Amino acid sequence: LSNEIDKVKDKQNQILSQQDQILAALKSLDKKVSAAPSKKPDPKNNKRKTPNPNISHNIDIGNSVVLGNPDAKVTVTKFTDFQWPFCARSVSLIDEILAKYPNDVKVVIKNFPLGSHKQARKAAQYALAAHKQGKYKELYHAIFENYKQLKTNEDLPVQLAAELGLNVEQLKEDMKDPELGKLIDFEYSQLSSLRNAYPETDQYAAGVRLAVPKFFINGREPLSRSVDAFSAIIEQEL
């Protein structure tokens, strides 16, 4: 029995010795971490890189709504969300471009409803339903002019459609068409697929930033949202 007790004591002493070694190693590591100079973040890495206007993405028009001359040489594609204020502000930009290039430019409207905007998808469906009556552009403008009200009234487009003279009952019936939802899903996936669209460089981002409004001119992403920036690429394409 005495021998067994001695063995247990020896084992305890070994464990205590190992604990002391571990504690000493941890203290030494803490000192090294505290003494190490803090590394400041590299501003170059933190700065958001610009889109690459030199790369043309293949964005199929599909069944999306086309505004302007359908045979125009230049296609401006706009991904939008009916509840986002920046998308609302860009409506006038599109109007100006169409007015400036009535024959040479067409605008394709595609939907990218953000997850945080719960009523944006339904608003998009209403607008597409209005397209069946040839009134997409009218309802598109009306919704954006009143987009703040969508949060408390997701069926606001019905009221707006009535004011525009649309057949409201037909609008409601067309809303049930499952093809509208499929089209929105397709458009959403088109922009999502460009997340890692091209190689990253010091100047350009690795892919398209998934934010709206998002514009492409014959597949090229402009560096800014202005008539001058758009016109520069349009003139090159023409």
WOJOGI-V530819 format. One line per field, one symbol per residue. phi: phi as a letter, one per 40 degrees, with the letter a starting at -180 (. if undefined). psi: psi as a letter, one per 40 degrees, with the letter a starting at -180 (. if undefined). burial: 1 if it has 16 or more other C-alpha atoms within 10 Angstrom, else 0. Layout:
phi=???
psi=???
burial=???
This chain:
phi=.ccccccccccccccccccccccccccccdccccccccccccdcccccccccccbbccbccfbccbbgcccccbbcbbcabcbbdcccccdcccccccccbcbcbbbbcbcbccccbcbcccccccccccccbgbcdccdcccccbdccccbacbddcccccccgcccccdccccccccccccccccccccdccdbcaccbccbccacccabcbbbbfgccccabacccccccdcccc
psi=dddddddddddddddddddddddddddddddddddhhhhiihddddhhiiiheehhihhhdbeihhiaheeidhhhhhhiheehdddddeddddddddddgddehihhhihghidegdedddddddddddddeffddddddddddfddeddegeeddddddddeeihddddddddeheddddddddddddddeedgeiihiddiidahhgiiihihhfehhidigiddddddddddd.
burial=0000000000000000000000000000000000000000000000001111100010000001111110000111111111110011011001001100100111111111110000111111111111100011111111110010010001011101100001010010011000011011011101110100110000011111100111111111110000000110110000
